[in-house]
């Protein structure tokens, strides 16, 4: 074993899980592979950009039939303040070049002011395992990340969730991941696979303790956390919970913890694998 053996605690079930992910069922004395579940693609979420807001206002300058669509564009963003600033800038530009649009510009400003004072409906959801439906919900929420995803979980042996990470990267999401070091060497783990594919991965360096967090921060505002390990065992057999919520202030606390660990675990992959892995991308 490359490093000292860690003390095991009864509640750390993932260290006792069998690494083999493929389930088999016995039928009349012979084994047959369980049929894979059909993959259902989730609709991609596309956020409103500042240029879209500017183009919309210019195309509808002076129009009275704009309010509903304009509010939809503003709400279709995790960073509405930037869109509001762009809208105000564009309105002043339009009114400055055409004074007849002054009343229209005032109505837009009033709409922005009243809408921004309304309390925003924030995401708050909880679900439980074992449940295939809960796993689908988790994958759906991961599919909503648009810019950044910080993953800090003890284990990853669930191919469905590993593929959700790959899908996020294909959308252009910037991803960093922290795991327990045992996951780099464990057969059936997706951690080393993702590292070898070029993902930014780090692991803990303490042989006497586990990196036992289970949280994700998406787009600096959405937090996913709970007892759930990212394993097939957790999805299909264990009693687990997941909580998902939008809260920028709480998200900052999780980001601080992630960044602290990320700094502490610099060079961890090379040390974990005995220097056999190149340091590119870390």
N, C-alpha and C positions, 0 to 999 in steps of 0.2 A: 504494500500500500504506500503511495507516494508521501503521505503525511500521517501524523498521529491520528489514531482512531478517535472519533468524537463520542462524547457521552450521549446516550440515547434517552429521550424522555418518552413516557407513554403516550403523550398527546401528539407527538410528532409522527403521525401515521404515514406520512409520505415515504419515510425512510424504510418502512416495512413493506411497501407496495411492491408487487411483482413488476419488473420493468417491461415485460412483454406486453405490448398493447393489443395484439390481435387476439380476439376472443374466439373460442372454438366451441362447438356443441357436438355432443355424441349422438349419433343416429344409428341404431342397430349395429353396434359394435365397431363402427368406423367413424372417423372424425371428418367433419365438413366445416369449412370456413363460414363464419356468419356473413350473410349478405350485407354489403355496405349500404348505409342509409343514403337516399338520394340527396344531392347537394342542391340547395335552393339559394340562388343568388339574390342578395339584397340590393335594392335600388341605391345607387350612389347619391350622396348628398353633396350638392354643389352650392357653396356660399356665394352671396352677393358680393361683388367687388366694387371698389370705389369708382372705377371707370363705368360700370353699369349704372350706378346711381347718377353720375354726371350725364351720361347719354340719355337716361330716362327723363331727367328734368329738362334737358334741352329739347327733346322730342315733344314734350308735353307742356312747354312754356305757354302760359295763358289758358291752358285747358282747365275745365272744372271737373273733369271726370278722371281723376288721378289718385284720389286719396287711398282707396282700397289697395291698389297695386303698389303704391309707394310704401305703405305700411308693411306689406308683405315683403318687399325688398329689404326694408330696414330690419325686420325681424329675422330674416334668413341669414343671420350672421352671429358668430360667437364674439365679435368685436364691433358692436353697433356704434360705439362712439366715433370710430374712424369714419364710418359711413355718414354719420350726422355732420361731422366736420366738413367732409367733401360736399355734402348737400348744401350746407350754408354757403360755402365758398362758391359753388356753382350758381346759386340763387343770386348772390351779389353780382356775379359776373353778368348774368342775364339781365338783371334790372339795370345795371350800369350802362349796358349797351342799348336798352329799350325801356324807357321810363313808363311806357304804357303797361308794362308787366309788373308794376309796383304792387298793386293790390294782390295780384296772384302770388307774388313773392312773400307778402305778409301772411297770406293764408297758409302757405307752406311752412313758414317759420312757426306759426301758431300750432299747426298740426304736429310738428316735431316736438314743440314744448309740451303740449298736452299728452302726447304719446309717451314721451320719456318720463313723465311723472307717474304713469301707470305702473303698478308693480309687475315686474316680469315674472311670468310663470316659469319656475325653474324645475329642472328634472330632479325628481326624487322617486326612487324605486327600490324595492327589495324583493328578492326571490330566493328560492330554497332548492336544495338538492337532497336526494338523488332525483333528477328530472331531466329528460331530454329536451323538454320545452324550455327549462331554465338555461340550459346550455345554448340553445338557439337564441334566447334573449341576450345572453352575454356576447355572443358573436355579433349580433345586430348592433349592440352598443359600441363594440370595438370598431365596427364599420363606420361609425359616425366621426371618428377622428379625422381631421383635415390637415393639421399642421404638425403637431408633435404628439409623441406617445412615450411616456416614461414607464417602463414595466419593472417592477421590483417584487418578484415572487420567489418562493422557496423552490418550487419544482415546475417543470414543464415536460410532461410526457403525453399530452393530449394533442394529437395531430390536427384536430379540428381547430384548436386555438392557435397552434403554430401556423396553420394556413391563414388564419385571420390576421396574424402579424404580417405574413407575406403580402396579403392583399393590401394592407395599409401602406406598406412600403411601395407597392406598385402604384398607389394613388399619389405618391410623393410625400407621404408623412415621414418626418424625421423620427427615428426610433433609437432609443437606448434601453438596454436591459441589464438587470442585475439579478443573479441567482445564487443559490448555495453552491459551493465548489464541488460537492459530490455529484451535482447534475452534469458536470463536464465529463465525468468518467462513467456514469451509470448507463448500462445498456438499455436501449429503448428511449433514452432522453432525447428531446429535440434541441437541447441547448447547444451542444457541440455542432450539430447540423447547421443551426442558424449562424453560429460563429464562422463556420467554414464557408458559408454562403456570403460572408462579408458584413454581417450585422455587427453593430457595436455591442459587445457583451463583456461584462466584468463579473467576478465572483468574489465571495468573501475569502479572507486569508487566515482566519483564526481556526486552528485545528481542534480547539476545545469548545467551539460554539457554532451554531447554525445561523445563517442569514434567513430568518424565518418570517420576514414580511410577506404580505400578500396585498399589494396595491398597484394601481395603475393611475397615472394622471394624463389626461388627454387635453390638448389645446390650452393648457394652463388654467383650466376652469372646471373640468369634470373629473371626479374621483370615483374609482371602482375599488372596493375593498371588502373584507369579510373573512370568514374562516376558510374559504374555498381555495384548495391547492389546484393548480392547473394540470390535473391528471384525469385519466379515464376513471380511476377508482373514485375520485371525488364526485365526478358527474353521475356515475351509474350506481354507486353503492353507499357512499358516505352521507351522513346527515350534515349538510353544510349550508352556509348562507352567504349571499352577496348583497351589498348595498351600493347603489349608484346615485350620486347627487352632483349638482352644479353649485359650486360655491368658490369664488375666486380666492377669498381669504383663507379658507381651509386648504384649498389646493396649494397655496403658497407654502404652507407648513409641510405638506407632503413633498413638494419640490425641493425644499431646503434639506429634508432628510435624504432624499434621493441624491442630491448633489454632494452632500457630505459623504455618503457611502461611495459614490462614484470616484471622488477624490481619494478616499482611503484605500480603494481597491485598484488603484492604478498599477498596471503591470501584472495583475493577478492571473491572467490567462497563461502567460508564459511560466509563471511560478507553479501554477496548478498542474500544468502538463509537463513540467520538468524542462522547460525551455525548448520543447520540440515544435512549438507553434510560432510562426512569424508574428511580429508585432504590428503588421500593417493594419491601418484603420482603427488603432486604439490609442 
